[in-house]
Amino acid sequence: MANLSAYLGFVLVICLVSPAISGPLKVGFYQKKCPSAEAIVRESVQKALAADPGAAAPLIRLHFHDCFVRGCDGSILLDSTKGNTAEKDSMGNLGIGGFEVIDDAKAKIEARCPNTVSCADIVAFAARDGVRATGGLRYDVPSGRRDGRVSLASEVIENLPGAFFDAAQLEANFAKKGLSLRDMVTLSGAHSVGDSHCSQFTKRLYSFNATCSQDPSLDPGYARLLKTECPRNGPADPTVPFDPVTPKVLDNAYYHNLKSDRGLLYSDQVLWDAPSTRGFVKDNANHPSAWARRFAAAMVHMGSVEVLTGARGEIRRSCRVVN
């Protein structure tokens, strides 16, 4: 689809953002207790990116999936045990990655500052560094989160937004986390990077509903491309970039794709099709710098969802197991 180049979005310019801080979290929380913590995380992210330029997107997604289940408490990092299936092994977290990057940063931090920096904060720092690496956008991350001790696969589907949610369902889902409709549309711009498994959207290609085998809201040319990547009877479940234009750059091309009926998931495309969200899509498409500022603020806001602080939770020695 060579003509997709006509829809290239504005690449984010580097901008320094210090969003308003609310609640118990604080920028520079580890400045005295472990001043090298954030630098160590950044080094681990950069090492991962040197080996795989696509490593940033999973870190952004990891933070989102952590915060939407039990809040931003690092519960997504816990491994399943004999008696419990953890969040990371739920089908709702299919394709989630970045765990090795968190492990690497945690091990180095523990060697420098034992029992000081939470896994939940490392996830938030790594997501911020992933955003910077893919989009050039810098922002400060308030920290001071503590780690949860519970991780249940059964809680994932009921808390994460579904790939076939409509606009009203998406709004309600984000509202339960204290995030606004605009936050929802803004954060959806993270789908400018990363991939989705074909199983998350092939219903749009082959069995949309009783009347239409193919989703009529999907651009026919884009649908043909997706069918080559995701054949009806394919033996595997391959992945496809969310953004066919600039798949490794966090930018506002995502919103231009929606305007051209090239949103990969139904829950992406509905943001353009629904009257309640179309205005936000237009604004984000037309004003990339404003979207970048809002994205930074929304990431900070999301990172404060249901956090554990003070005497609540713990500082895990290993992010994969409770102390």
C-alpha positions, -999 to +999 in steps of 0.1 A: +000+000+000+024+026-012-002+054-010+000+051+028+030+074+027+005+103+020-008+098+055+025+102+074+019+119+107+040+146+123+069+130+142+072+142+177+098+168+184+117+166+217+099+186+243+104+188+281+072+181+300+068+183+338+031+174+343+013+184+375+018+159+403-010+148+424-014+123+453+015+106+472+038+101+442+067+125+437+092+133+409+126+125+423+114+102+450+146+082+449+169+112+446+184+106+481+178+069+486+189+057+452+199+086+429+210+063+401+178+044+398+163+061+368+196+061+350+200+024+355+165+018+340+173+040+311+205+020+304+186-013+305+161+001+280+188+014+257+206-020+259+174-037+249+168-013+220+203-018+207+195-055+204+159-050+191+146-016+180+111-028+186+117-033+223+102+000+234+066-006+224+062-036+247+074-016+277+048+011+270+021-016+268+034-034+299+028-002+320-007+002+306-016-035+313-002-033+348-021-002+357-055-014+345-054-045+367-051-038+404-035-004+397+001+003+389+015-022+414+038-044+393+014-073+396+017-081+359+054-090+366+046-119+390+050-154+377+023-180+380+027-206+408+014-241+413-017-228+429-023-196+410-023-184+373-009-149+373-020-119+351+009-124+326-005-158+316-040-146+308-051-145+272-059-109+278-022-103+280-013-122+248+019-109+234+029-088+265+066-085+267+095-065+282+099-086+313+136-092+307+142-055+305+126-050+339+145-080+354+178-065+341+171-031+356+159-046+389+190-067+393+213-038+388+193-015+411+192-042+438+230-045+436+233-007+441+204+000+464+189-031+480+152-031+489+147+005+478+131+008+444+098-009+435+092-030+404+061-009+398+083+022+396+107+005+373+079-004+349+068+033+349+104+045+343+109+020+315+076+030+298+087+066+299+121+057+284+103+037+257+082+068+248+114+089+246+132+064+224+103+060+199+089+095+198+115+119+213+091+130+240+105+135+274+085+138+306+090+134+344+076+103+361+064+108+397+074+077+417+070+062+452+048+032+442+051+000+461+046-035+448+014-056+451+014-092+464-015-105+443-017-113+406-048-131+392-053-140+356-091-140+363-090-103+368-074-093+335-103-096+310-127-078+333-104-048+336-087-044+302-105-027+273-115-053+247-104-052+210-141-051+200-153-025+225-174+004+212-168+040+222-193+039+251-176+007+265-142+022+262-153+054+279-168+034+308-137+012+311-113+042+313-137+061+336-135+032+361-098+040+363-104+077+368-094+085+332-114+108+310-128+103+275-100+126+262-074+106+282-087+075+265-084+088+230-050+104+238-035+072+253-049+051+223-022+070+203+003+045+218-010+022+191+013+042+168+040+017+178+040-021+184+021-050+170-011-069+174-018-106+170-041-114+141-065-131+164-074-097+179-089-084+147-094-112+120-131-112+128-132-078+110-118-095+079-138-127+076-168-129+099-177-095+111-215-101+115-244-119+100-248-093+072-212-085+064-183-109+064-159-079+063-162-049+086-176-021+063-157+005+084-124-010+073-107+005+042-109-022+015-073-018+004-060-021+040-083-051+045-066-068+015-032-061+029-042-075+063-056-107+047-022-114+032-007-111+066-035-130+084-049-157+061-082-172+071-068-207+079-033-197+088-017-223+112-002-196+135-012-163+150+013-138+135+016-102+144+009-071+124+020-035+131-007-013+146+005+016+124+014+007+088+028+041+082+055+047+109+054+015+129+085+022+150+078+059+157+054+071+184+036+099+165+002+111+156+000+091+124-023+068+143-051+094+141-045+100+104-049+062+099-083+063+117-095+091+095-086+069+065-104+039+080-071+021+087-075+015+124-063-020+131-086-030+159-123-023+160-117-004+192-092+018+173-115+026+143-145+033+165-127+064+179-132+080+144-166+065+138-182+076+171-195+112+174-183+113+210-146+108+201-143+120+165-135+156+176-106+144+197-092+123+169-094+153+145-077+175+171-049+150+177-044+146+139-042+183+133-022+194+163+007+169+169+025+190+195-006+194+216-013+157+214+023+150+225+018+172+256-015+156+264+000+121+259+027+129+285+002+142+310-021+112+304+007+087+309+015+104+343-022+103+351-026+067+342+006+059+362-012+071+394-041+047+391-048+028+424-011+030+434+001+014+467+023+038+487+037+042+522+032+011+543+010-006+517+025-032+495+062-041+495+095-036+476+101-069+459+136-082+458+127-100+425+099-087+403+087-122+395+080-134+430+066-119+462+090-115+491 
